[in-house]
Amino acid sequence: MTRTARDSVEVSSASSAPSTTFESIDPRTGEVVGEHPIHDAAEVSARVAAAREAQVAWAELGFSGRKQHLDAWRRLLSKRVDDLAGLICAETGKPLDDARLELILVIDHLHWAAANAEKVLKRRKVPSGVLMANQTATVEYLPFGVVGVIGPWNYPAFTPMGSIAYALAAGNAVVFKPSELTPGVGQWLVDSFAEAVPEHPVFRLVTGFGETGAALCASGVDKVAFTGSTATGKRVMASCAQNLVPVLVECGGKDALIVDADADLAAAADAAVWGAMSNAGQTCIGVERVYVVDAVADRFLELVTERAGKLRPGGEPSAHFGPITMPSQVDVIRGHIDDALRRGARALVGGKHSVRPPFVEPVVLTDVPEDSTAVTEETFGPTIVVQRVRDADEAVARANDSRYGLGGAVFSRARGVELARRLRTGMVSVNSVISFAGVPALPFGGVGDSGFGRIHGPDGLREFARPQSMTRTRYRMPLNPMTFGRSKGTIRRLMRLIRVVRGR
Ligand code: NDP
């Protein structure tokens, strides 16, 4: 018996015989893309055990050995970009060029992780300090062992690879549970690794629904990296808490873009529309809210309206963006539009009629009450809320008035960096949107309901390693307080020393 990803919720409670496989579906056409096993807890544990066995040799390779293998995988990915891009299109519905852009980022991040792991994680000396001057002090970052990666469907290669590439470069094995909507992309990534690095089976797949993800959390993995909704993130944390398994939680956002009075309005409007509508708005760091200073609001709204009004969703290659990948999200998007309009907002582009499943046409809303769900909840659709504010300071205050804190953007000629630093977010772009995701050296992650922990950059490598601090005795200290044989004057002399060097 086969379940499809999209009817899983209904079928799981109604069906008596348990399914063993499920289908992934092209959201543009409803056609079946592929069939995949539903892995139960026993199978998940077996795969984690196999990954754990393989990890030992992977860790022993050291940084340069692993780099050679990860570089081989990167070259294979580069050669086969269009195969994987085609599969991403089929499982998410996004336009081919958007899938290619996702893979361009994957390749660059994989390069960075492999090239920089040694510099960031290798053993290094630190000052041993005044009290332990007889010790050599070092710290190094050692792999956890097996990392469980639970991925989303909106960027089914780029987002999980932000954990997978960095975890592998740090010397871990990875067991990957892709979203039930994009299992084929997960399978492709694992197969391509196996082809490029056949001697080290350290990247494994498990497929299925939420239960498979839950089984991965409980399987004895040494760390879990999760990307998805805040609600599921909390469930993942609760499950990991049972065994004190550390977690990285990358959830959604309600990112704001601030337009100051001196901003380049054409550039700001272009970025706002692209940030909000590309990938049909299904981007955790997508622009969902804009706060524009009153003095330039009319002109900015004109520019946004003109640009957004020209965009067309569809399944054909010329479409600006594709369908809503997860059917249930359509109700969320519709609910946010309805709530805003019912409570007095104005639609400058689109409206209720824009929701035509599986597609949603662009919607630009303004004058939306700040407690409307269109302002407070993640919409994850091609909609944007543009609000007028008195000045940039009010814009910062309103942008920060959110339980989320993932990314953000500021358009301003004079005050860009100053305003950006005041945003309570993990990432921010000045005079662009989303750029930080394309800089592999920059950590990626949020605060508040957007989660915690970091992928990408040096922090993203350290996230998948345990620091091990070490001291090595170089010579015997004349004043040794850590022995029962210490003299009476030892502590007195140390007290005098600490007062002289640290007491002033
Ligand atoms: P979920 O958070 O439910 O799913 C994310 C991943 O977690 C999937 O692989 C999912 O598997 C898995 N999962 C589900 N339940 C569990 C569990 N109990 N234990 C472990 N893993 C589990 O997100 P949805 O796909 O349902 O999307 C819901 C909302 O989340 C969206 O509307 C959007 O607002 C937000 N979202 C944010 C993303 C981001 O990039 N930050 C990405 C995707 C969604 P399965 O798919 O098989 O259920």
Boltz pocket constraint, residues with backbone or C-beta under 6 A from the ligand:
constraints:
  - pocket:
      binder: B
      contacts: [[A, 150], [A, 151], [A, 152], [A, 153], [A, 154], [A, 159], [A, 177], [A, 178], [A, 179], [A, 180], [A, 181], [A, 208], [A, 209], [A, 210], [A, 211], [A, 212], [A, 213], [A, 214], [A, 215], [A, 217], [A, 227], [A, 228], [A, 229], [A, 230], [A, 231], [A, 232], [A, 233], [A, 235], [A, 236], [A, 250], [A, 251], [A, 252], [A, 253], [A, 283], [A, 284], [A, 326], [A, 329], [A, 332], [A, 378], [A, 379], [A, 380]]
      max_distance: 6.0
